[in-house]
């Protein structure tokens, strides 16, 4: 063979995509002998092994401090690090914590010194930034160090939450596969290929460790993997161990019992955990109610009066940092801690994101054309339209009530004045419409950008609820000896009242009219029946049935009826979980829809009333002081409001409360949806949009009613003095 023929043959062989690789001990570091698919998988593995920013921080700090963790620290961090698969040690985490603490504390010292220096240059005693705020920022180094230390623990809990739905499905898929083929490696591969998420990645890692020779048997590789979950979900671990035991069981009856126990174990364990979780949620919800809504907002009612007598010690900047930064951060961390122990549930998932409408977009029907447009411009327009009065008001008259100088009244627009003075409610309305515009823009954008996706997911959820019944009917037809192609027609007829019957009807037409096989009739990329039913669960189940059908109709029939029973059990478990959570979720809904907005509105309305009363009383005292004899004019009664100008204006307080209400509603919406549906961004966005619109409406109405009602009473009393 000459050189040209040899090169041509090598080129042809190189284009053949083989699923075979040479043994690791024969290839060394040379990857030329591997197939292209294997090489792509290797490249993906190399990318997945790249260190994230946290790991890089740990390695960098470990090279400086090189600390070793004690036994308690190792017990706390080792399970989380192992579950995440990070290539770090507890000692490295400890080194990173010390490094972050020292560096952030040094930065705070520099900030403190720079603030004092700039203040001295400007002639201010406290510096450019108030000393109290600088001292509050002194907590940042401690918070940064704590976050660095607990980062692996929080990341592991996030992974558990993200994996919750996949846990049950992974066990179900492996059981489905092993009913027809009691092969553990094939079951793991089947689940890994038909799932999307952390569990799928983990199972692919199990297969990878087997392929590269790290383990000789899939049983050993899976045993090593299950040990990662012993501190996080023992039901999942036990179910996987039962599957491992089933592969070594020669008796068919006992093997069937082990497979049944594996899925029953995780379903029963989930239900039991959810029961205890629902009972334990009462206290966190009460804390969220009190700390997040009632106490801070009610405390704001007295802030204007307190700030007036404290001589400016409490500023709007203090309120912003406390209520819009620190308190929402605390509530978010508290929410995440509460959700970290949530048991797993199953969510509807599409075959691919492209099969459903995109989030954040809305389709307009213009004539015969459909125009898909992003929704964020709609949000901007809504904000500008609703907040136009406030924006123009602050541009034309950038002062707050009460005015620091009465001569400014002459330059005030007529919309902001009442007689010879500014109108308190008209001034407050400027800030209210800006907050209202922001809340409404967020709410409408969330709803418009997810409404089409929600309809599509609701249809999928309805179809999936019908699928077990239809699958049982199909399996029942096949068990009588009917060929699967004919059974499709009969199953479609017997389930004609259900939408899922169209799946079987379309597949039957593909077989009859297009001469397709059962495989193509279901899975063809363009004409397959599943193109109209893009459910990940239905797709996976039908693939399992297809694999079972290769071993005969009896095996396919058994697989269908077994899967049907499992799916019904999962659905029943989900319904029981929803019943357990009903009381808690109702409380959160009431807090989000009405209680938090109304309480916030009362706080702002009463602060407006108090400020108006104090200002008008001070003017009355000034007038009365002018009528007193000269020797009595300087007495305490005429000067008790000397610090009134240092009080917090109601408009700024309204900005703080309104922004906090938007943050609180977002947190409550996220909390509610993660409790009820887990990681479901579509329904989370829809719920946040609804409570945002409702909450902002009740908030603005409450502020308006209280300000106008009590403001009118106060004005009448002041006029009579």
Secondary structure, 3 states (H helix, E strand, C coil): CCHHHHHHHHHHHHHCCCCCCCCHHHHCCCCCCCCHHHHHHHHHHHHHCCCCHHHHHHHHHHHHCCCCCCHHHHHHHHHHHHHHCCCCCHHHHHHHHHHHHHHHHHHHHHHHHHHHHHHHHHCCCCCCCCHHHHHHHCHHHHHHHHHHHHHHHHHHHHHHHHHHHHHHHHHHHHHHHHHHCCCHHHHHHHHHHCCCCHHHHHHHHHHHHHHCCCCCCHHHHHHHHHHHHCCCCHHHHHHHHHHHHHHCCCCHHHHHHHHHHHHHHHHHHHHHHHHHHHHHHHHHHHHHHHHHHHHHHHHHCCHHHHHHHCCCCCCHHHHHHHHHHHHHHHHHHHHHHHHCCCCCCCCCCECCHHHCCCCCEEEEEECCEEEEEECHHHHHHHHHHHCHHHHHHHHHCCCCCCCCCHHHHHHCCHHHEECCEECHHHHHHHHHHHHHHHHHHHHHHHHHCCHHHHHHHHHHHHHHHHHHHHHHHHHHHHHCCCCHHHHHHHHHHHCCCCCCHHHHHHHHHHHHHHCCCHHHHHHCCCCCHHHHCCEHHHHHHHHHHHHHHCCCHHHHHHHHHHHHHHHHHHHHHHHHHHHHCHHHHHHHHHHHHHHHHHHHHHHHHHHHHHHHHHHHHHHHHHHHHHHCCCCCCCCHHHCCCCCHHHCCCHHHHHHHHHHHHHHHHHHHHHHHHHHHCCCCHHHHHHHHHHHHHHHHHHHHHHHHHHHHHHHHHHHHHHHHC
